[in-house]
Amino acid sequence: MIQSILPTLVYRDNLASSLDNDYLYRKALDLSETTQVVNKWDSGMYNSLEVTDITQDKEVKRLIDLCRLHISKFALEFGVKREIHCSDCWFNVYKPGDYQEFHTHPLQHFSAVYYVKVPRGSGSLVLSGPDNMYPLPSPNFESQFEIDPEESDLVIFRSNILHRVSRNKTDQIRVSIAMNFRY
C-alpha cells in the first residue's frame, strides 16, 4: 500500500498596515537600479542578497521583528521552542518576464517571504513536494502547490522545501523580501 505520509505545513498571514510598503518598494527599486547584481540565476531576476545588507534599514528591522513572532508561532508546530534568529534577508525584484528557478535554502530552518507589491499575474510561489527533488523536478505536478500572494502577505515554510516563483506575466514590477531564520 502506498500512502502520502509527509505533508508540508505552510503558514500564511496578511500584515496589512503593519509596514510601509511604499517605502520598501522604492528602496528595492533604488537598490536594483544602483547596485551591480551578483546573479547566479538563469532568470536574471534581481536579488540583493550578495549585494548589500538590508537588515540595518529601520523598516526592514521592523519586518524582521514582526516575522520572528510569526515564525516562532509556526515553529511550535514542529516542536521548536528555541529563540529564532534571522540569518539573512534580501529584496527580490521581478521585472516583466522574470521568474525564479526551483531551489531550497540549505543550512536554514525556516524561510519567509513578505510581499511588498504583487500585481495580479506577476507570479505565484510554487512549493513542491518531496518527490520533486534535485536535480530536476519531476512532471508530477500534483505534488506542487501554488500560492497567489497578495500585497502584505507573509508566507513561511521549512527551508528545505523545494520552491520557485512563476514568470511575471505583467508589465509591472513585483517586489518581495525573502528571509531565512535559524534556531
C-alpha positions, -999 to 999 in steps of 0.1 A, spaced: 0 0 0 13 35 -9 3 64 14 11 100 14 26 105 49 47 136 46 25 167 45 41 201 43 30 228 67 28 264 53 20 295 73 3 325 57 -10 357 72 -15 392 59 3 420 77 -17 448 61 -9 483 75 19 470 97 47 482 74 54 510 49 52 490 16 57 522 -5 90 529 13 101 492 9 91 492 -28 111 524 -35 141 511 -15 141 478 -35 138 496 -69 166 520 -59 189 492 -50 181 473 -81 189 503 -102 221 514 -84 239 482 -74 255 456 -95 238 422 -90 258 391 -83 232 368 -100 236 331 -101 201 326 -116 193 318 -152 162 340 -149 182 373 -145 159 385 -117 174 409 -92 180 400 -56 201 420 -31 214 390 -11 251 393 -20 249 430 -29 241 447 4 229 441 39 194 454 41 189 443 77 201 477 90 172 496 74 147 506 101 117 494 82 133 461 73 142 457 110 105 462 119 96 435 93 122 410 107 109 415 142 73 410 131 83 379 111 102 365 141 69 365 161 51 347 133 79 322 127 81 314 164 44 306 164 49 284 133 80 267 148 59 255 177 41 232 152 74 214 148 82 213 185 107 241 182 107 262 214 141 279 210 147 315 201 146 322 163 172 344 146 171 360 111 203 347 93 198 367 61 173 389 43 171 404 8 149 421 -18 137 403 -49 127 424 -78 109 407 -107 105 427 -139 82 416 -166 92 381 -178 113 374 -147 109 342 -127 128 322 -101 141 287 -106 134 258 -82 157 259 -52 159 253 -14 177 273 13 203 248 27 215 251 63 185 272 73 154 261 93 126 284 82 122 307 52 97 335 49 86 358 20 69 391 26 51 405 -4 57 443 -9 40 447 -42 23 419 -62 4 429 -93 -21 403 -103 -4 378 -127 31 387 -116 39 352 -104 30 326 -78 51 310 -52 52 273 -62 61 248 -34 70 213 -45 66 180 -26 94 158 -16 92 136 -47 103 166 -68 138 168 -56 170 178 -73 185 177 -99 152 183 -117 116 183 -106 95 155 -119 65 162 -141 43 152 -111 25 185 -108 1 170 -83 28 174 -57 31 211 -64 11 238 -47 8 274 -59 2 303 -36 -10 335 -53 2 361 -28 -14 395 -22 3 427 -10 14 425 26 11 387 27 37 368 48 43 331 38 65 309 59 77 273 51 106 250 60 138 260 42 143 225 28 111 227 7 118 230 -30 102 262 -43 102 286 -72 84 317 -84 65 315 -117 70 340 -145 59 376 -141 33 379 -169 25 416 -164 41 448 -175 46 458 -138 73 451 -113 68 427 -84 88 431 -52 92 408 -22 115 404 7 129 369 15 143 359 48 159 329 64 157 320 101 176 296 123 172 284 158 
